[in-house]
Amino acid sequence: MNAASPHSGLPAVPVPVPWGDVSCEIGEGPLWDDRYEELACVDLDAGLVHWIGADTTVTVDCGQPASAVLPRTQGGYLVALEEGVAVLPDRQATPELIAPIDRPPGMAVRCNDAKCDPQGRAWIGTLAATFAPGEGALYRLDHDWTLTRILDGLTLPNGMAWSESGDTMYLVDSRVAVWAFDFDPTAGTLSRRRELITVDPAHGEPDGMAVDLEGGLWIAMYGAGMVRRHSASGAVTDTVRIPAARVTSCAFGGTRHADLFVTTAAEPAGCDAARGGRVFRFTPAVGGRDAQAFAG
């Protein structure tokens, strides 16, 4: 058992166990797909989208790096690709690019994490392939497929989440901070940015994120082999160790969305860490909600 933090009101949680039999080089963008009762995630550089069940796996090859997969209310999926956002009509189709991102001449830029807000708009982070500071951005994809650049000056935009009230958006900038913004749900705009969590390299880099039913933020800590739960004020309330160092993201799913699924990346060549790249699953004391779908 993993004991909860002495500062947490949460009880102990089970040790995470592997889910399915897929191993990714860079597992990312997890999504519980209620339609199939499977976990969708990407193998980023390989450009693969996997739907991982307890006993079966379905895979789509996107033909270019893929960093996130999102459901659509009309069926099918959005996929964040290297060049922009694509539509994937079903699990036997090929993604079609419909919203390319800005890619300045001479600079390699790609999409990274993506998530839908409570109103069904998609938000997509972008970064420079070199992770150059300040070259990342945040885009909003509206229901009419208009792609708008909302925020500049980011470095490594990753996990996103919204408060239960819908008036706060959280954004991980992995090498800088976890930010909180006032969020206008009608206009889809951000204001009053403030630092919620300071990045401490000794504890890894914050990466993907999921929010539970009590507003707690579960954040994957890349390089540290753990996910941490933070309160809405930023305080650490719980830590769960994952048997892989490069923890990349997490999403609630399973029956009643009571489980947290955690993606990881493979270890460098020569490291004795066979579980790096696997998906893990555990049941925290507080579950989450189903993923918001894109309404376009």
Helices and strands as residue ranges (DSSP letters): E 17-19, E 27-33, E 38-43, E 48-52, E 57-61, E 66-71, E 77-81, E 84-88, E 96-100, E 109-116, E 122-128, E 136-141, E 147-154, E 157-162, E 168-173, E 177-184, E 189-198, G 201-203, E 205-211, E 217-222, E 226-230, E 236-241, E 247-253, G 255-257, E 259-264, E 279-282
